[in-house]
Amino acid sequence: MTEKTKETKNAQSVEYEKLRRAFNGIAKTEHGKTVLRYLKRDCGFAKTSLVMNPQACDINPIGSIYNEARKDVYHRIRQFIDVEFLKQIEYEEDKNV
């Protein structure tokens, strides 16, 4: 491994850890959980990405790609959040309602 590659990996590791701490700091609060639940719903996390064209009965590739890109936003965020908080966000009801 070259020196530049080591520096890049170290910088990525530092950035990952910084984001992990930040997202977990948010996820441990009730308001943070509310926001993350909103993102989960709005990004279509638990929904299919496929979009059907009802006229032609075929799959709309542009709409499907768009939906998959929306889902990716939440997927990328959730990779930083500890499992204990993910369980609370994704399986428990919002207490701020």
All heavy atoms as an XYZ file, in Angstrom:
800
protein
N       0.845     -1.170      0.000
C       0.000      0.000      0.000
C       0.898      1.244      0.000
O       1.814      1.345      0.794
C      -0.909     -0.020      1.228
C      -2.082      0.885      1.092
S      -3.295      0.950      2.459
C      -3.466     -0.688      3.042
N       0.587      2.158     -0.867
C       1.386      3.377     -0.946
C       1.038      4.322      0.194
O       0.000      4.189      0.852
C       1.144      4.102     -2.289
O      -0.193      4.596     -2.297
C       1.396      3.202     -3.480
N       1.920      5.273      0.412
C       1.715      6.250      1.486
C       0.445      7.071      1.243
O      -0.324      7.353      2.167
C       2.931      7.176      1.599
C       2.922      8.050      2.825
C       2.951      7.255      4.120
O       3.604      6.210      4.199
O       2.292      7.690      5.078
N       0.222      7.434     -0.013
C      -0.967      8.230     -0.355
C      -2.245      7.423     -0.094
O      -3.226      7.961      0.407
C      -0.900      8.684     -1.805
C      -2.014      9.616     -2.182
C      -1.705     10.345     -3.457
C      -2.829     11.277     -3.780
N      -2.498     12.651     -3.666
N      -2.221      6.135     -0.415
C      -3.376      5.269     -0.165
C      -3.646      5.159      1.332
O      -4.798      5.203      1.770
C      -3.136      3.872     -0.763
O      -2.840      4.003     -2.151
C      -4.352      2.990     -0.601
N      -2.585      5.030      2.129
C      -2.749      4.959      3.585
C      -3.363      6.248      4.132
O      -4.249      6.212      4.981
C      -1.403      4.707      4.255
C      -0.874      3.318      4.084
C       0.466      3.171      4.775
C       1.059      1.804      4.517
N       2.399      1.666      5.119
N      -2.889      7.382      3.630
C      -3.423      8.674      4.074
C      -4.898      8.803      3.709
O      -5.692      9.288      4.512
C      -2.627      9.817      3.444
C      -1.236      9.980      3.991
C      -0.436     11.040      3.254
O      -1.031     11.817      2.473
O       0.789     11.084      3.459
N      -5.254      8.378      2.500
C      -6.646      8.444      2.053
C      -7.527      7.562      2.925
O      -8.598      7.982      3.367
C      -6.761      8.021      0.580
O      -5.945      8.881     -0.211
C      -8.196      8.104      0.092
N      -7.083      6.325      3.193
C      -7.860      5.422      4.041
C      -8.007      5.974      5.456
O      -9.066      5.875      6.052
C      -7.218      4.035      4.068
C      -7.470      3.227      2.843
C      -7.046      1.795      3.072
C      -7.502      0.964      1.922
N      -8.618      0.125      2.272
N      -6.950      6.565      5.980
C      -7.005      7.146      7.318
C      -7.984      8.318      7.352
O      -8.784      8.442      8.280
C      -5.607      7.596      7.767
C      -5.608      8.056      9.206
O      -6.275      7.463     10.051
N      -4.876      9.110      9.495
N      -7.955      9.169      6.334
C      -8.873     10.306      6.265
C     -10.319      9.820      6.164
O     -11.217     10.378      6.803
C      -8.528     11.202      5.077
N     -10.554      8.772      5.383
C     -11.901      8.219      5.251
C     -12.372      7.626      6.574
O     -13.535      7.773      6.956
C     -11.946      7.152      4.157
C     -11.820      7.705      2.768
C     -11.666      6.619      1.725
O     -11.307      5.490      2.022
N     -11.937      6.971      0.481
N     -11.453      6.971      7.280
C     -11.785      6.381      8.572
C     -12.133      7.464      9.595
O     -13.094      7.323     10.364
C     -10.614      5.543      9.071
O     -10.889      4.995     10.326
N     -11.384      8.536      9.593
C     -11.650      9.652     10.503
C     -12.999     10.280     10.173
O     -13.805     10.561     11.074
C     -10.505     10.698     10.431
C     -10.890     11.986     11.130
C      -9.227     10.121     11.007
N     -13.275     10.481      8.889
C     -14.555     11.063      8.460
C     -15.724     10.148      8.833
O     -16.754     10.607      9.319
C     -14.538     11.315      6.953
C     -15.807     11.917      6.411
C     -16.027     13.366      6.831
O     -15.087     14.008      7.342
O     -17.143     13.860      6.639
N     -15.569      8.845      8.613
C     -16.608      7.880      8.954
C     -16.913      7.943     10.452
O     -18.078      7.999     10.859
C     -16.186      6.462      8.562
C     -17.189      5.414      8.948
C     -18.248      5.104      8.103
C     -17.113      4.753     10.179
C     -19.187      4.151      8.460
C     -18.054      3.814     10.542
C     -19.085      3.516      9.683
O     -20.021      2.592     10.044
N     -15.876      7.936     11.269
C     -16.061      7.965     12.720
C     -16.719      9.268     13.163
O     -17.580      9.277     14.052
C     -14.723      7.759     13.423
C     -14.838      7.551     14.907
C     -15.709      6.369     15.306
O     -15.772      5.372     14.569
O     -16.366      6.465     16.361
N     -16.339     10.364     12.557
C     -16.934     11.668     12.867
C     -18.431     11.658     12.550
O     -19.264     12.099     13.352
C     -16.212     12.739     12.050
C     -16.632     14.143     12.316
C     -15.774     15.088     11.478
C     -16.205     16.506     11.571
N     -15.414     17.388     10.712
N     -18.791     11.132     11.380
C     -20.204     11.048     10.992
C     -20.969     10.073     11.875
O     -22.112     10.325     12.254
C     -20.331     10.651      9.522
C     -19.983     11.745      8.532
C     -19.853     11.179      7.122
C     -21.029     12.849      8.566
N     -20.340      8.951     12.221
C     -20.995      7.968     13.085
C     -21.344      8.594     14.432
O     -22.466      8.448     14.920
C     -20.087      6.748     13.276
C     -20.792      5.565     13.929
C     -19.825      4.460     14.259
N     -18.934      4.829     15.350
C     -19.299      4.935     16.634
N     -20.550      4.722     16.992
N     -18.424      5.275     17.558
N     -20.408      9.317     15.015
C     -20.677      9.988     16.303
C     -21.783     11.034     16.155
O     -22.666     11.154     17.011
C     -19.407     10.632     16.847
C     -18.451      9.661     17.497
C     -17.362     10.349     18.312
N     -16.671     11.408     17.595
C     -15.583     11.234     16.832
N     -15.078     10.029     16.680
N     -15.015     12.252     16.229
N     -21.751     11.788     15.064
C     -22.761     12.834     14.851
C     -24.153     12.234     14.680
O     -25.112     12.683     15.319
C     -22.386     13.674     13.631
N     -24.279     11.214     13.833
C     -25.597     10.609     13.610
C     -26.111      9.911     14.863
O     -27.311      9.953     15.155
C     -25.570      9.632     12.430
C     -25.709     10.312     11.104
C     -24.666     10.302     10.191
C     -26.874     10.975     10.750
C     -24.784     10.935      8.965
C     -27.011     11.610      9.532
C     -25.957     11.585      8.637
N     -25.240      9.275     15.621
C     -25.684      8.636     16.862
C     -26.065      9.668     17.911
O     -26.983      9.437     18.698
C     -24.620      7.668     17.382
C     -24.633      6.370     16.620
O     -25.665      5.719     16.528
N     -23.509      6.001     16.052
N     -25.382     10.807     17.919
C     -25.768     11.892     18.816
C     -27.170     12.391     18.501
O     -27.952     12.712     19.403
N     -27.500     12.438     17.237
C     -28.842     12.841     16.809
C     -29.851     11.739     17.120
O     -30.938     11.993     17.631
C     -28.846     13.173     15.307
C     -28.023     14.442     15.053
C     -30.261     13.308     14.751
C     -27.653     14.665     13.610
N     -29.481     10.491     16.807
C     -30.398      9.351     16.947
C     -30.768      9.046     18.387
O     -31.801      8.422     18.635
C     -29.792      8.112     16.288
N     -29.964      9.484     19.339
C     -30.290      9.155     20.732
C     -31.329     10.097     21.332
O     -31.883      9.814     22.382
C     -29.028      9.110     21.591
C     -28.388     10.424     21.884
C     -27.140     10.202     22.729
C     -26.416     11.488     22.977
N     -25.193     11.275     23.739
N     -31.650     11.203     20.642
C     -32.672     12.121     21.147
C     -34.027     11.804     20.518
O     -34.093     11.272     19.405
C     -32.316     13.589     20.839
O     -32.430     13.813     19.428
C     -30.907     13.936     21.306
N     -35.095     12.144     21.221
C     -36.435     11.899     20.666
C     -36.680     12.742     19.408
O     -37.284     12.276     18.451
C     -37.516     12.165     21.717
C     -37.635     11.058     22.743
C     -37.838      9.675     22.144
O     -38.674      9.512     21.230
O     -37.144      8.749     22.574
N     -36.219     13.991     19.427
C     -36.391     14.837     18.244
C     -35.590     14.286     17.063
O     -36.055     14.320     15.927
C     -35.974     16.281     18.537
C     -36.905     16.982     19.463
N     -38.240     17.184     19.185
C     -36.694     17.524     20.694
C     -38.813     17.819     20.186
N     -37.902     18.038     21.114
N     -34.405     13.779     17.340
C     -33.587     13.173     16.299
C     -34.264     11.953     15.699
O     -34.272     11.756     14.479
N     -34.852     11.124     16.567
C     -35.580      9.944     16.080
C     -36.754     10.362     15.207
O     -37.046      9.726     14.188
C     -36.063      9.093     17.258
C     -34.955      8.352     17.961
C     -35.525      7.531     19.121
C     -34.446      6.810     19.864
N     -33.819      7.574     20.925
N     -37.439     11.439     15.586
C     -38.561     11.943     14.793
C     -38.093     12.333     13.394
O     -38.722     11.977     12.391
C     -39.221     13.149     15.493
O     -39.714     12.723     16.763
C     -40.345     13.734     14.667
N     -36.989     13.052     13.316
C     -36.453     13.483     12.023
C     -36.021     12.274     11.201
O     -36.316     12.185      9.993
C     -35.276     14.470     12.214
C     -34.549     14.725     10.908
C     -35.771     15.766     12.817
N     -35.348     11.324     11.820
C     -34.888     10.143     11.089
C     -36.055      9.275     10.628
O     -36.006      8.701      9.536
C     -33.894      9.351     11.934
C     -32.547     10.065     12.124
C     -31.750      9.441     13.254
C     -31.753     10.084     10.829
N     -37.116      9.192     11.434
C     -38.316      8.462     10.994
C     -38.946      9.154      9.775
O     -39.406      8.509      8.848
C     -39.334      8.375     12.129
C     -38.990      7.361     13.161
C     -40.091      7.236     14.221
N     -39.635      6.389     15.302
C     -39.308      6.824     16.518
N     -39.442      8.100     16.829
N     -38.867      5.987     17.428
N     -38.959     10.479      9.810
C     -39.477     11.240      8.664
C     -38.653     10.932      7.416
O     -39.212     10.669      6.346
C     -39.461     12.741      8.964
C     -39.678     13.564      7.728
C     -40.956     13.729      7.203
C     -38.607     14.133      7.054
C     -41.153     14.451      6.039
C     -38.800     14.859      5.894
C     -40.071     15.015      5.387
O     -40.268     15.719      4.233
N     -37.338     10.972      7.538
C     -36.480     10.671      6.389
C     -36.712      9.255      5.876
O     -36.767      9.020      4.669
C     -35.006     10.854      6.752
C     -34.511     12.282      6.831
C     -33.105     12.324      7.400
C     -34.552     12.929      5.460
N     -36.863      8.320      6.809
C     -37.116      6.930      6.426
C     -38.389      6.828      5.593
O     -38.409      6.206      4.527
C     -37.227      6.056      7.678
C     -37.439      4.589      7.377
C     -37.722      3.811      8.642
C     -39.188      3.874      8.860
N     -39.836      2.868      9.594
N     -39.450      7.466      6.065
C     -40.731      7.438      5.329
C     -40.632      8.181      4.004
O     -41.057      7.685      2.959
C     -41.840      8.071      6.170
C     -42.447      7.183      7.200
C     -43.705      7.814      7.814
N     -43.536      9.212      8.201
C     -43.082      9.623      9.385
N     -42.748      8.761     10.303
N     -42.972     10.908      9.655
N     -40.079      9.394      4.050
C     -40.027     10.238      2.857
C     -39.128      9.656      1.767
O     -39.385      9.853      0.586
C     -39.559     11.648      3.225
C     -39.889     12.656      2.151
O     -41.084     12.755      1.789
O     -38.957     13.322      1.662
N     -38.101      8.931      2.177
C     -37.189      8.317      1.203
C     -37.716      6.978      0.691
O     -37.108      6.371     -0.186
C     -35.810      8.129      1.817
S     -34.949      9.684      2.124
N     -38.834      6.509      1.223
C     -39.433      5.266      0.750
C     -38.668      4.024      1.161
O     -38.651      3.031      0.432
N     -38.060      4.068      2.341
C     -37.204      2.974      2.799
C     -37.901      1.614      2.750
O     -37.312      0.636      2.322
C     -36.697      3.269      4.213
C     -35.896      2.159      4.818
C     -34.631      1.883      4.359
C     -36.416      1.389      5.845
C     -33.876      0.862      4.915
C     -35.675      0.368      6.404
C     -34.406      0.097      5.942
N     -39.130      1.530      3.194
C     -39.828      0.245      3.284
C     -40.744     -0.025      2.092
O     -41.567     -0.929      2.133
C     -40.628      0.191      4.585
N     -40.597      0.752      1.030
C     -41.453      0.596     -0.142
C     -40.667      0.056     -1.329
O     -39.449      0.176     -1.385
C     -42.075      1.939     -0.526
C     -42.997      2.508      0.517
C     -43.573      3.821      0.061
C     -44.477      4.407      1.142
N     -45.010      5.694      0.752
N     -41.384     -0.478     -2.273
C     -40.737     -0.942     -3.493
C     -40.271      0.249     -4.324
O     -40.878      1.323     -4.263
C     -41.681     -1.829     -4.329
O     -40.974     -2.289     -5.482
C     -42.917     -1.077     -4.776
N     -39.227      0.049     -5.093
C     -38.709      1.114     -5.951
C     -39.357      1.094     -7.330
O     -39.296      2.082     -8.061
C     -37.191      0.965     -6.126
O     -36.545      1.094     -4.900
N     -39.955     -0.018     -7.668
C     -40.516     -0.163     -9.014
C     -41.723      0.731     -9.233
O     -42.594      0.840     -8.376
C     -40.919     -1.613     -9.272
C     -39.775     -2.613     -9.365
C     -40.320     -4.013     -9.572
C     -38.817     -2.238    -10.475
N     -41.756      1.346    -10.401
C     -42.882      2.185    -10.811
C     -43.461      1.556    -12.077
O     -42.743      1.335    -13.055
C     -42.426      3.634    -11.098
C     -43.590      4.465    -11.619
C     -41.820      4.264     -9.856
N     -44.749      1.272    -12.030
C     -45.415      0.662    -13.185
C     -46.146      1.729    -13.994
O     -46.701      2.671    -13.436
C     -46.440     -0.379    -12.725
C     -45.842     -1.568    -12.017
S     -44.835     -2.601    -13.080
C     -46.052     -3.272    -14.185
N     -46.140      1.541    -15.283
C     -46.932      2.361    -16.185
C     -48.265      1.642    -16.358
O     -48.319      0.599    -17.004
C     -46.206      2.511    -17.529
C     -46.996      3.329    -18.524
O     -48.164      3.631    -18.312
N     -46.352      3.672    -19.615
N     -49.348      2.166    -15.773
C     -50.629      1.453    -15.819
C     -51.214      1.344    -17.233
O     -51.965      0.426    -17.520
C     -51.537      2.272    -14.906
C     -50.907      3.605    -14.809
C     -49.439      3.423    -15.053
N     -50.852      2.255    -18.111
C     -51.367      2.215    -19.481
C     -50.786      1.036    -20.254
O     -51.504      0.292    -20.907
C     -51.028      3.521    -20.220
C     -51.361      4.787    -19.472
C     -52.849      4.998    -19.335
O     -53.571      4.763    -20.260
N     -53.295      5.441    -18.176
N     -49.478      0.874    -20.178
C     -48.795     -0.156    -20.967
C     -48.475     -1.405    -20.153
O     -47.988     -2.392    -20.705
C     -47.504      0.418    -21.543
N     -48.721     -1.362    -18.849
C     -48.426     -2.485    -17.953
C     -46.955     -2.897    -18.004
O     -46.624     -4.084    -18.009
C     -49.322     -3.677    -18.263
S     -51.043     -3.362    -17.894
N     -46.088     -1.909    -18.066
C     -44.661     -2.204    -18.013
C     -44.005     -1.342    -16.942
O     -44.607     -0.437    -16.385
C     -43.987     -2.012    -19.376
C     -44.072     -0.582    -19.892
O     -44.752      0.249    -19.260
O     -43.453     -0.287    -20.929
N     -42.750     -1.644    -16.660
C     -42.018     -0.929    -15.626
C     -41.463      0.370    -16.194
O     -40.902      0.401    -17.278
C     -40.878     -1.802    -15.073
C     -41.468     -3.017    -14.359
C     -39.979     -1.004    -14.137
C     -40.441     -4.035    -13.923
N     -41.635      1.442    -15.424
C     -41.092      2.748    -15.793
C     -39.677      2.829    -15.229
O     -39.499      3.015    -14.022
C     -41.980      3.850    -15.200
C     -41.447      5.234    -15.458
O     -40.271      5.436    -15.703
N     -42.340      6.212    -15.374
N     -38.639      2.694    -16.085
C     -37.275      2.668    -15.563
C     -36.827      3.992    -14.938
O     -36.107      3.991    -13.933
C     -36.410      2.315    -16.777
C     -37.244      2.624    -17.962
C     -38.675      2.512    -17.526
N     -37.249      5.112    -15.481
C     -36.849      6.414    -14.934
C     -37.433      6.603    -13.535
O     -36.731      6.997    -12.601
C     -37.282      7.576    -15.863
C     -36.705      7.397    -17.269
C     -36.900      8.922    -15.259
C     -35.200      7.406    -17.339
N     -38.707      6.318    -13.379
C     -39.343      6.429    -12.066
C     -38.743      5.462    -11.061
O     -38.550      5.805     -9.886
N     -38.415      4.265    -11.499
C     -37.814      3.262    -10.615
C     -36.420      3.690    -10.166
O     -36.065      3.544     -8.993
C     -37.745      1.904    -11.324
O     -39.048      1.459    -11.642
N     -35.634      4.225    -11.077
C     -34.295      4.712    -10.730
C     -34.401      5.881     -9.756
O     -33.643      5.969     -8.782
C     -33.507      5.109    -11.995
C     -33.180      3.855    -12.805
C     -32.244      5.883    -11.648
C     -32.662      4.131    -14.194
N     -35.350      6.772    -10.001
C     -35.572      7.906     -9.099
C     -35.901      7.418     -7.689
O     -35.324      7.894     -6.702
C     -36.702      8.783     -9.646
C     -37.105      9.892     -8.711
C     -36.358     11.063     -8.606
C     -38.242      9.774     -7.910
C     -36.721     12.074     -7.737
C     -38.614     10.778     -7.041
C     -37.857     11.930     -6.956
O     -38.214     12.921     -6.087
N     -36.821      6.463     -7.585
C     -37.198      5.936     -6.267
C     -36.019      5.252     -5.580
O     -35.846      5.380     -4.368
C     -38.365      4.960     -6.385
C     -39.675      5.668     -6.578
O     -39.784      6.876     -6.384
N     -40.694      4.926     -6.985
N     -35.221      4.535     -6.340
C     -34.059      3.864     -5.752
C     -33.038      4.880     -5.246
O     -32.430      4.693     -4.192
C     -33.425      2.911     -6.767
C     -32.450      1.942     -6.170
C     -33.039      1.038     -5.106
O     -34.231      0.677     -5.173
O     -32.287      0.693     -4.169
N     -32.868      5.977     -5.967
C     -31.948      7.036     -5.531
C     -32.452      7.683     -4.239
O     -31.654      8.000     -3.344
C     -31.783      8.083     -6.627
N     -33.773      7.869     -4.125
C     -34.339      8.414     -2.883
C     -34.071      7.479     -1.711
O     -33.702      7.912     -0.625
C     -35.851      8.614     -3.029
C     -36.219      9.821     -3.850
C     -37.700      9.989     -3.984
N     -38.342     10.103     -2.683
C     -39.620      9.862     -2.471
N     -40.404      9.513     -3.457
N     -40.143      9.998     -1.276
N     -34.280      6.180     -1.927
C     -34.032      5.199     -0.874
C     -32.578      5.217     -0.425
O     -32.268      5.032      0.749
C     -34.351      3.792     -1.378
C     -35.784      3.412     -1.344
C     -35.914      2.057     -1.966
C     -36.684      1.131     -1.099
N     -36.970     -0.141     -1.751
N     -31.688      5.431     -1.371
C     -30.260      5.413     -1.070
C     -29.880      6.488     -0.053
O     -28.943      6.294      0.722
C     -29.447      5.580     -2.357
C     -27.967      5.357     -2.125
O     -27.610      4.295     -1.577
O     -27.172      6.246     -2.492
N     -30.603      7.589     -0.041
C     -30.313      8.652      0.936
C     -30.424      8.093      2.350
O     -29.502      8.241      3.163
C     -31.262      9.862      0.753
C     -31.113     10.856      1.890
C     -31.028     10.521     -0.593
N     -31.522      7.421      2.660
C     -31.688      6.871      4.009
C     -30.726      5.713      4.256
O     -30.181      5.573      5.348
C     -33.138      6.433      4.256
C     -33.345      5.957      5.670
C     -33.316      6.850      6.736
C     -33.521      4.613      5.959
C     -33.472      6.415      8.044
C     -33.682      4.171      7.265
C     -33.649      5.073      8.298
O     -33.797      4.639      9.590
N     -30.501      4.880      3.243
C     -29.547      3.775      3.393
C     -28.161      4.283      3.767
O     -27.478      3.693      4.598
C     -29.452      2.952      2.100
C     -30.535      1.950      1.954
N     -30.486      0.703      2.526
C     -31.708      2.002      1.298
C     -31.578      0.031      2.235
N     -32.347      0.803      1.484
N     -27.746      5.365      3.144
C     -26.426      5.926      3.424
C     -26.361      6.514      4.836
O     -25.339      6.416      5.510
C     -26.063      6.965      2.380
C     -25.836      6.297      1.012
C     -25.469      7.267     -0.026
N     -24.178      7.858      0.348
C     -23.458      8.600     -0.460
N     -23.864      8.843     -1.666
N     -22.317      9.114     -0.049
N     -27.457      7.108      5.300
C     -27.502      7.657      6.657
C     -27.492      6.524      7.684
O     -26.738      6.562      8.655
C     -28.740      8.554      6.850
C     -28.567      9.848      6.045
C     -28.986      8.848      8.327
C     -29.808     10.700      5.985
N     -28.292      5.495      7.459
C     -28.452      4.447      8.469
C     -27.194      3.629      8.686
O     -27.031      3.002      9.722
C     -29.680      3.596      8.170
C     -29.516      2.507      7.168
C     -30.827      1.822      6.817
N     -31.430      1.060      7.875
C     -31.160     -0.226      8.121
N     -30.288     -0.870      7.390
N     -31.767     -0.852      9.102
N     -26.266      3.636      7.728
C     -25.015      2.886      7.915
C     -24.182      3.430      9.082
O     -23.351      2.716      9.635
C     -24.186      2.897      6.640
C     -23.494      4.229      6.372
C     -22.621      4.214      5.139
O     -22.106      3.172      4.769
N     -22.470      5.366      4.520
N     -24.424      4.673      9.457
C     -23.666      5.302     10.534
C     -24.311      5.120     11.912
O     -23.683      5.383     12.928
C     -23.518      6.812     10.280
C     -22.757      7.145      9.039
C     -23.413      7.601      7.916
C     -21.380      7.000      8.991
C     -22.710      7.920      6.766
C     -20.670      7.311      7.842
C     -21.336      7.769      6.728
N     -25.561      4.683     11.943
C     -26.327      4.651     13.189
C     -26.223      3.279     13.852
O     -26.383      2.247     13.192
C     -27.803      5.014     12.917
C     -27.886      6.399     12.277
C     -28.618      4.962     14.199
C     -29.270      6.779     11.792
N     -25.979      3.279     15.155
C     -25.888      2.030     15.916
C     -27.208      1.268     15.863
O     -28.293      1.863     15.821
C     -25.539      2.313     17.383
C     -24.113      2.816     17.563
O     -23.289      2.682     16.624
O     -23.824      3.360     18.646
N     -27.094     -0.065     15.930
C     -28.255     -0.942     15.822
C     -29.310     -0.635     16.881
O     -30.505     -0.645     16.586
C     -27.817     -2.431     15.908
C     -29.010     -3.354     15.959
C     -26.931     -2.781     14.731
N     -28.893     -0.332     18.105
C     -29.868     -0.046     19.159
C     -30.769      1.131     18.793
O     -31.966      1.119     19.046
C     -29.188      0.204     20.503
C     -28.373      1.491     20.550
C     -27.755      1.775     21.896
O     -28.487      2.200     22.798
O     -26.550      1.556     22.025
N     -30.197      2.154     18.154
C     -30.988      3.315     17.742
C     -31.825      2.992     16.504
O     -32.960      3.454     16.377
C     -30.098      4.527     17.484
C     -29.366      5.011     18.703
C     -28.009      5.272     18.655
C     -30.023      5.206     19.907
C     -27.323      5.713     19.775
C     -29.348      5.654     21.038
C     -27.994      5.903     20.970
N     -31.275      2.196     15.580
C     -32.048      1.813     14.391
C     -33.312      1.065     14.780
O     -34.369      1.285     14.196
C     -31.199      0.954     13.448
C     -30.164      1.689     12.618
C     -29.337      0.704     11.817
C     -30.812      2.714     11.706
N     -33.209      0.178     15.765
C     -34.392     -0.558     16.227
C     -35.449      0.408     16.751
O     -36.634      0.259     16.462
C     -34.006     -1.557     17.318
C     -33.242     -2.743     16.802
C     -32.854     -3.661     17.946
C     -32.031     -4.821     17.446
N     -31.572     -5.682     18.551
N     -35.008      1.408     17.511
C     -35.956      2.386     18.057
C     -36.562      3.242     16.945
O     -37.751      3.560     16.985
C     -35.246      3.278     19.071
C     -34.780      2.546     20.298
C     -33.838      3.380     21.145
O     -33.644      4.560     20.911
N     -33.235      2.755     22.148
N     -35.778      3.600     15.961
C     -36.247      4.463     14.872
C     -37.170      3.704     13.929
O     -38.225      4.204     13.543
C     -35.038      5.035     14.091
C     -34.264      6.015     14.964
C     -35.482      5.690     12.785
C     -32.852      6.301     14.469
N     -36.787      2.494     13.584
C     -37.504      1.777     12.523
C     -38.634      0.888     13.026
O     -39.505      0.527     12.239
C     -36.499      0.966     11.701
C     -35.534      1.880     10.961
C     -34.434      1.148     10.218
O     -34.390     -0.104     10.254
O     -33.611      1.836      9.592
N     -38.654      0.547     14.327
C     -39.670     -0.387     14.806
C     -40.553      0.150     15.915
O     -41.517     -0.493     16.289
C     -39.015     -1.695     15.256
C     -38.289     -2.377     14.129
C     -36.913     -2.390     14.085
C     -38.985     -2.982     13.091
C     -36.230     -3.007     13.035
C     -38.331     -3.592     12.043
C     -36.944     -3.595     12.016
O     -36.291     -4.198     10.988
N     -40.234      1.286     16.475
C     -41.044      1.846     17.549
C     -41.790      3.081     17.050
O     -41.327      3.773     16.147
C     -40.174      2.217     18.758
C     -39.548      1.019     19.420
C     -38.645      1.385     20.590
O     -38.655      2.557     21.011
O     -37.929      0.496     21.069
N     -42.910      3.355     17.663
C     -43.708      4.514     17.304
C     -43.058      5.797     17.800
O     -42.334      5.800     18.785
C     -45.125      4.399     17.908
C     -45.961      3.311     17.287
C     -46.221      3.532     15.813
O     -46.559      4.659     15.414
O     -46.083      2.553     15.046
N     -43.385      6.894     17.141
C     -42.865      8.197     17.509
C     -43.552      8.685     18.773
O     -44.772      8.729     18.858
C     -43.105      9.183     16.350
C     -42.222     10.388     16.411
O     -41.631     10.651     17.481
O     -42.128     11.077     15.406
N     -42.782      9.089     19.778
C     -43.340      9.561     21.052
C     -43.669     11.049     21.031
O     -44.268     11.567     21.938
C     -42.355      9.270     22.189
C     -42.176      7.789     22.409
C     -41.140      7.503     23.461
C     -40.954      6.012     23.593
N     -39.710      5.634     24.215
N     -43.245     11.760     19.976
C     -43.474     13.202     19.887
C     -44.754     13.553     19.146
O     -44.998     14.707     18.853
C     -42.297     13.888     19.192
C     -41.062     13.893     20.047
O     -41.150     13.913     21.258
N     -39.908     13.839     19.417
N     -45.562     12.574     18.829
C     -46.780     12.834     18.046
C     -47.848     13.438     18.912
O     -48.008     13.207     20.032
C     -47.303     11.532     17.385
C     -48.553     11.786     16.614
C     -46.230     10.955     16.501
